[in-house]
Amino acid sequence: MDTLTLILIFLIGLGIYLLNQSKKKNIKPTAVKKSEIIDSYKNQMREVLEKNQDNKSKQLKEKIKLLKQINHELSMNLFFDEKEAKELLNELTALK
């Protein structure tokens, strides 16, 4: 009975330890997440601009399409308020 109690205590301790470890996930600060999102949008815009570099009308259409998509995503994103979203969209619009 004594060894059974020790095994049970050990398993309970191991369970508590594992639960605590699973809660300690790698959570990024808000500023890092925002900068990653901004960089991602800038890279997407650069790709669209480079891909359609020869055809300016198609480039403009694709740019507008991407800006609409980004605007929709930003409106749903909790990290960006309306002012920040507008500033980012203006910055993306200015990319050439």
BELQUIJO-V519774 format. One record per residue. RES is the residue in one letter. PSI is psi as a letter, one per 30 degrees, with the letter a starting at -180 (* if undefined). D_FIRST is the distance of its C-alpha to the first C-alpha in Angstrom with 2 decimals. Layout:
res | psi | d_first
RES | PSI | D_FIRST
RES | PSI | D_FIRST
//
This chain:
res | psi | d_first
M | e | 0.00
D | e | 3.80
T | e | 5.60
L | e | 5.13
T | e | 6.30
L | e | 8.81
I | e | 10.01
L | e | 10.57
I | e | 12.41
F | e | 14.30
L | e | 15.41
I | e | 16.57
G | e | 18.45
L | e | 19.96
G | e | 21.07
I | e | 22.74
Y | e | 24.42
L | e | 25.77
L | e | 27.10
N | e | 28.90
Q | e | 30.39
S | f | 31.74
K | f | 33.54
K | i | 35.36
K | l | 37.97
N | i | 41.23
I | k | 43.44
K | k | 47.09
P | l | 49.27
T | e | 51.93
A | e | 54.77
V | e | 53.40
K | e | 52.94
K | e | 56.47
S | e | 58.01
E | e | 56.31
I | e | 57.66
I | e | 61.12
D | e | 61.18
S | e | 60.18
Y | e | 63.04
K | e | 65.49
N | e | 64.54
Q | e | 64.96
M | e | 68.38
R | e | 69.47
E | e | 68.51
V | e | 70.59
L | e | 73.51
E | e | 73.45
K | e | 73.01
N | h | 76.07
Q | e | 78.15
D | e | 81.15
N | j | 81.39
K | e | 81.66
S | e | 81.78
K | e | 78.60
Q | e | 77.02
L | e | 77.88
K | e | 76.52
E | e | 73.22
K | e | 72.98
I | e | 73.53
K | e | 71.00
L | e | 68.36
L | e | 69.26
K | e | 68.80
Q | e | 65.38
I | e | 64.33
N | e | 65.74
H | e | 63.68
E | e | 60.48
L | e | 61.18
S | f | 61.84
M | f | 58.32
N | k | 56.69
L | f | 55.04
F | f | 55.69
F | k | 59.48
D | l | 61.64
E | e | 65.08
K | e | 66.97
E | e | 64.78
A | e | 65.03
K | e | 68.82
E | e | 69.02
L | e | 66.97
L | e | 69.09
N | e | 72.25
E | e | 70.99
L | e | 70.18
T | e | 73.58
A | f | 75.31
L | k | 73.79
K | * | 76.42
//
